[in-house]
Amino acid sequence: MQKVVKAEVTVNGCGRTDAQVHASQYVFHADLEEGQHEDLVYHLNRTLPDDIAIFAILPVHHNAHARYDAIQRTYDYFIHTSKDPFLKGNSALYYETQLDLQRMKEAVDLLPQYN
């Protein structure tokens, strides 16, 4: 961010991910001077690595905080039972053994008690 706007900028993320976890629709906030947001999506995307993309930049209230004002977080877990050449790295679990769906449903019913 600092490289693109050519000024000192503090970036505050909405949270953090554990090692080997991938974030989708991650949100952050940064306080920018007037005019520093011009074509920022384009310039950030040209600067960032290929596996990171900025989709939009939106103005928010000056007291808004990406982490502390978040009202919802969603976690998705994927288990694939057949090989998929488009899944690479640690973005999904490839599990070759037959899954016991009934026991999995029973386990899911237990999750609310840990909320």
Contact map, one row per residue, 1 for C-alpha under 8 A:
1111100010100000000000000000000000000000000100000000000000000000000000000000000000000000000000000000000000000000000
1111111110000000000000000000000000000000000000000000000000000000000000000000000000000000000000000000000000000000000
1111111000000000000000000000000000000000000000000000000000000000000000000000000000000000000000000000000000000000000
1111110000000000000000000000000000000001001100100000000000000000000000000000000000000000000000000000000000000000000
1111111000000000000000000000000000010000000000000000000000000000000000000000000000000000000000000000000000000000000
0111111100000000000000000000000000000000000000000000000000000000000000000000000000000000000000000000000000000000000
0110111110000000000000000000000000000000000000000000000000000000000000000000000000000000000000000000000000000000000
0100011111000000000000000000000000000000000000000000000000000000000000000000000000000000000000000000000000000000000
1100001111100000000000000000011100000000000000000000000000000000000000000000000000000000000000000000000000000000000
0000000111110000000000000000011000000000000000000000000000000000000000000000000000000000000000000000000000000000000
1000000011111000000000000001111000000000000000000000000000000000000000000000000000000000000000000000000000000000000
0000000001111100000000000001110000000000000000000000000000000000111000000000000000000000000000000000000000000000000
0000000000111111000000000111100000000000000000000000000000000000011000000000000000000000000000000000000000000000000
0000000000011111000000000111000000000000000000000000000000000000111101000000000000000000000000000000000000000000000
0000000000001111100000000000000000000000000000000000000000000000011000000000000000000000000000000000000000000000000
0000000000001111110000000000000000000000000000000000000000000000000000000000000000000000000000000000000000000000000
0000000000000011111011100000000000000000000000000000000000000000000000000000000000000000000000000000000000000000000
0000000000000001111110000000000000000000000000000000000000000000000000000000000000000000000000000000000000000000000
0000000000000000111110000000000000000000000000000000000000000000000000000000000000000000000000000000000000000000000
0000000000000000011111000000000000000000000000000000000000000000000000000000000000000000010000000000000000000000000
0000000000000000111111100000000000000000000000000000000000000000000000000000000000000000011000000000000000000000000
0000000000000000100111110000000000000000000000000000000000000000000000000000000000000000001000000000000000000000000
0000000000000000100011111100000000000000000000000000000000000000000000000000000000000000000000000000000000000000000
0000000000000000000001111100000000000000000000000000000000000000000000000000000000000000000000000000000000000000000
0000000000000000000000111110000000000000000000000000000000000000000000000000000000000000000000000000000000000000000
0000000000001100000000111111000000000000000000000000000000000000000000000000000000000000000000000000000000000000000
0000000000001100000000001111100000000000000000000000000000000000010000000000000000000000000000000000000000000000000
0000000000111100000000000111110000000000000000000000000000000000011000000000000000000000000000000000000000000000000
0000000000111000000000000011111000000000000000000000000000000000110000000000000000000000000000000000000000000000000
0000000011110000000000000001111100000000000000000000000000000000000000000000000000000000000000000000000000000000000
0000000011100000000000000000111110000000000000000000000000000100000000000000000000000000000000000000000000000000000
0000000010000000000000000000011111011000000000000000000000000000000000000000000000000000000000000000000000000000000
0000000000000000000000000000001111110000000000000000000000000000000000000000000000000000000000000000000000000000000
0000000000000000000000000000000111111000000000000000000000000000000000000000000000000000000000000000000000000000000
0000000000000000000000000000000011111100000000000000000000000000000000000000000000000000000000000000000000000000000
0000100000000000000000000000000111111101000000000000000000000000000000000000000000000000000000000000000000000000000
0000000000000000000000000000000101111111000000000000000000000000000000000000000000000000000000000000000000000000000
0000000000000000000000000000000000111111000000000000000000000000000000000000000000000000000000000000000000000000000
0000000000000000000000000000000000001111111000000000000000000000000000000000000000000000000000000000000000000000000
0001000000000000000000000000000000011111111100000000000010000000000000000000000000000000000000000000000000000000000
0000000000000000000000000000000000000011111110000000011110000000000000000000000000000000000000000000000000000000000
0000000000000000000000000000000000000011111111000000000000000000000000000000000000000000000000000000000000000000000
0001000000000000000000000000000000000011111111100000000000000000000000000000000000000000000000000000000000000000000
1001000000000000000000000000000000000001111111110000010000000000000000000000000000000000000000000000000000000000000
0000000000000000000000000000000000000000111111111001110000000000000000000000000000000000000000000000000000000000000
0000000000000000000000000000000000000000011111110000000000000000000000000000000000000000000000000000000000000000000
0001000000000000000000000000000000000000001111111000000000000000000000000000000000000000000000000000000000000000000
0000000000000000000000000000000000000000000111111101100000000000000000000000000000000000000000000000000000000000000
0000000000000000000000000000000000000000000010111111000000000000000000000000000000000000000000000000000000000000000
0000000000000000000000000000000000000000000000011111100000000000000000000000000000000000000000000000000000000000000
0000000000000000000000000000000000000000000000001111100000000000000000000000000000000000000000000000000000000000000
0000000000000000000000000000000000000000000010011111110000000000000000000000000000000000000000000000000000000000000
0000000000000000000000000000000000000000000010010111111000000000000000000000000000000000000000000000000000000000000
0000000000000000000000000000000000000000100110000001111110000000000000000000000000000000000000000000000000000000000
0000000000000000000000000000000000000000100000000000111110000000000000000000000000000000000000000000000000000000000
0000000000000000000000000000000000000000100000000000011111000000000000000000000000000000000000000000000000000000000
0000000000000000000000000000000000000001100000000000011111100000000000000000000000000000000000000000000000000000000
0000000000000000000000000000000000000000000000000000000111110000000000000000000000000000000000000000000000000000000
0000000000000000000000000000000000000000000000000000000011111000000000000000000000000000000000000000000000000000000
0000000000000000000000000000000000000000000000000000000001111101000000000000000000000000000000000000000000000000000
0000000000000000000000000000000000000000000000000000000000111111000000000000000000000000000000000000000000000000000
0000000000000000000000000000001000000000000000000000000000011111000000000000000000000000000000000000000000000000000
0000000000000000000000000000000000000000000000000000000000001111100000000000000000000000000000000000000000000000000
0000000000000000000000000000000000000000000000000000000000011111110010000000000000000000000000000000000000000000000
0000000000010100000000000000100000000000000000000000000000000011111111000000000000000000000000000000000000000000000
0000000000011110000000000011100000000000000000000000000000000001111111000000000000000000000000000000000000000000000
0000000000011110000000000001000000000000000000000000000000000000111111000000000000000000000000000000000000000000000
0000000000000100000000000000000000000000000000000000000000000000111111000000000000000000000000000000000000000000000
0000000000000000000000000000000000000000000000000000000000000001111111100000000000000000000000000000000000000000000
0000000000000100000000000000000000000000000000000000000000000000111111111000000000000000000000000000000000000000000
0000000000000000000000000000000000000000000000000000000000000000000011111000000000000000000000000000000000000000000
0000000000000000000000000000000000000000000000000000000000000000000001111100000000000000000000000000000000000000000
0000000000000000000000000000000000000000000000000000000000000000000001111110000000000000000000000000000000000000000
0000000000000000000000000000000000000000000000000000000000000000000000011111000000000000000000000000000000000000000
0000000000000000000000000000000000000000000000000000000000000000000000001111100000000000000000000000000000000000000
0000000000000000000000000000000000000000000000000000000000000000000000000111110000000000000000000000000000000000000
0000000000000000000000000000000000000000000000000000000000000000000000000011111000000000000100000000000000000000000
0000000000000000000000000000000000000000000000000000000000000000000000000001111100000000000110000000000000000000000
0000000000000000000000000000000000000000000000000000000000000000000000000000111110000000000111100000000000000000000
0000000000000000000000000000000000000000000000000000000000000000000000000000011111110000000111100000000000000000000
0000000000000000000000000000000000000000000000000000000000000000000000000000001111100000000001111100000000000000000
0000000000000000000000000000000000000000000000000000000000000000000000000000000111110000000001110000000000000000000
0000000000000000000000000000000000000000000000000000000000000000000000000000000111111000000001000000000000000000000
0000000000000000000000000000000000000000000000000000000000000000000000000000000101111110000000000000000000000000000
0000000000000000000000000000000000000000000000000000000000000000000000000000000000111111000000000000000000000000000
0000000000000000000000000000000000000000000000000000000000000000000000000000000000011111000000000000000000000000000
0000000000000000000000000000000000000000000000000000000000000000000000000000000000011111101100000000000000000000000
0000000000000000000000000000000000000000000000000000000000000000000000000000000000001111111100000000000000000000000
0000000000000000000000000000000000000000000000000000000000000000000000000000000000000011111100000000000000000000000
0000000000000000000110000000000000000000000000000000000000000000000000000000000000000001111110000000000000000000000
0000000000000000000011000000000000000000000000000000000000000000000000000000000000000011111110000000000000000000000
0000000000000000000000000000000000000000000000000000000000000000000000000000111100000011111111000000000000000000000
0000000000000000000000000000000000000000000000000000000000000000000000000000011100000000011111100000000000000000000
0000000000000000000000000000000000000000000000000000000000000000000000000000001111100000000111110000000000000000000
0000000000000000000000000000000000000000000000000000000000000000000000000000001111000000000011111000000000000000000
0000000000000000000000000000000000000000000000000000000000000000000000000000000011000000000001111100000000000000000
0000000000000000000000000000000000000000000000000000000000000000000000000000000010000000000000111110000000000000000
0000000000000000000000000000000000000000000000000000000000000000000000000000000010000000000000011111000000000000000
0000000000000000000000000000000000000000000000000000000000000000000000000000000000000000000000001111100000000000000
0000000000000000000000000000000000000000000000000000000000000000000000000000000000000000000000000111111100000000000
0000000000000000000000000000000000000000000000000000000000000000000000000000000000000000000000000011111110000000000
0000000000000000000000000000000000000000000000000000000000000000000000000000000000000000000000000001111111000000000
0000000000000000000000000000000000000000000000000000000000000000000000000000000000000000000000000001111111100000000
0000000000000000000000000000000000000000000000000000000000000000000000000000000000000000000000000001111111110000000
0000000000000000000000000000000000000000000000000000000000000000000000000000000000000000000000000000111111111000000
0000000000000000000000000000000000000000000000000000000000000000000000000000000000000000000000000000011111111100000
0000000000000000000000000000000000000000000000000000000000000000000000000000000000000000000000000000001111111110000
0000000000000000000000000000000000000000000000000000000000000000000000000000000000000000000000000000000111111110000
0000000000000000000000000000000000000000000000000000000000000000000000000000000000000000000000000000000011111111000
0000000000000000000000000000000000000000000000000000000000000000000000000000000000000000000000000000000001111111110
0000000000000000000000000000000000000000000000000000000000000000000000000000000000000000000000000000000000111111111
0000000000000000000000000000000000000000000000000000000000000000000000000000000000000000000000000000000000001111111
0000000000000000000000000000000000000000000000000000000000000000000000000000000000000000000000000000000000000111111
0000000000000000000000000000000000000000000000000000000000000000000000000000000000000000000000000000000000000111111
0000000000000000000000000000000000000000000000000000000000000000000000000000000000000000000000000000000000000011111
